Amino acid sequence: MKKILPIFLASLLLLSSCSVDWNDEKDKKISELEEKQIVSQSESKLFNNSLESDKLILDNKKLNFEYDLKCQERADL
């Protein structure tokens, strides 16, 4: 029984040291992943805003074309 206790404590120490973050690697990884996620969200938001802007520009050009067409039809009358 006395021999089992030190072996048990040694194995417990080895197993627990594997899960302990001694040099803050987990915190660094979490920070990097959060930063990547923020960048990804920003890029996605920027892309969506760009698409909306392009759609508004096309709608505006279409309206201007229709207006010019109506003005030309009135001038022809």
C-alpha positions as CSV (number, residue, x, y, z in Angstrom):
1,M,0.0,0.0,0.0
2,K,2.9,2.4,0.8
3,K,4.4,1.8,-2.7
4,I,1.1,2.5,-4.5
5,L,0.6,5.9,-2.9
6,P,3.8,7.5,-4.4
7,I,3.2,5.9,-7.8
8,F,-0.4,7.2,-7.7
9,L,0.8,10.7,-6.7
10,A,3.5,10.8,-9.3
11,S,1.0,9.7,-12.1
12,L,-1.5,12.3,-10.8
13,L,1.1,15.0,-11.0
14,L,2.1,14.0,-14.5
15,L,-1.5,13.9,-15.7
16,S,-2.4,17.2,-14.1
17,S,0.7,19.0,-15.5
18,C,-0.4,18.1,-19.0
19,S,-3.7,20.0,-18.6
20,V,-2.2,23.0,-16.7
21,D,-1.4,26.0,-19.0
22,W,2.0,26.9,-17.7
23,N,3.0,29.5,-20.3
24,D,-0.4,30.9,-21.2
25,E,-0.5,29.2,-24.6
26,K,-4.3,28.6,-24.3
27,D,-4.8,32.3,-23.6
28,K,-2.7,33.3,-26.6
29,K,-4.6,30.8,-28.8
30,I,-8.0,32.1,-27.6
31,S,-6.9,35.7,-28.3
32,E,-5.7,34.8,-31.8
33,L,-9.0,33.0,-32.5
34,E,-11.0,35.8,-31.2
35,E,-9.0,38.3,-33.3
36,K,-9.5,36.1,-36.4
37,Q,-13.2,35.9,-35.7
38,I,-13.5,39.7,-35.3
39,V,-11.5,40.2,-38.6
40,S,-13.8,37.7,-40.4
41,Q,-16.9,39.4,-39.1
42,S,-15.6,42.8,-40.1
43,E,-14.8,41.5,-43.6
44,S,-18.2,39.9,-43.9
45,K,-19.9,43.1,-42.8
46,L,-17.8,45.2,-45.2
47,F,-18.6,42.8,-48.1
48,N,-22.4,42.9,-47.3
49,N,-22.2,46.7,-47.1
50,S,-20.5,46.8,-50.5
51,L,-23.2,44.6,-52.0
52,E,-25.9,46.8,-50.6
53,S,-24.1,49.9,-51.9
54,D,-23.7,48.3,-55.4
55,K,-27.4,47.5,-55.4
56,L,-28.3,51.0,-54.5
57,I,-26.0,52.4,-57.2
58,L,-27.6,50.1,-59.8
59,D,-31.1,51.0,-58.7
60,N,-30.2,54.7,-58.9
61,K,-28.8,54.2,-62.4
62,K,-32.0,52.4,-63.5
63,L,-34.2,55.2,-62.1
64,N,-32.1,57.8,-63.9
65,F,-32.3,55.8,-67.1
66,E,-36.1,55.5,-66.8
67,Y,-36.4,59.2,-66.0
68,D,-34.2,60.2,-69.0
69,L,-36.3,57.9,-71.2
70,K,-39.5,59.6,-70.0
71,C,-38.1,63.0,-70.6
72,Q,-37.0,62.0,-74.1
73,E,-40.5,60.7,-74.8
74,R,-42.0,63.9,-73.7
75,A,-39.6,65.9,-75.8
76,D,-40.5,63.9,-78.8
77,L,-44.2,64.7,-78.4
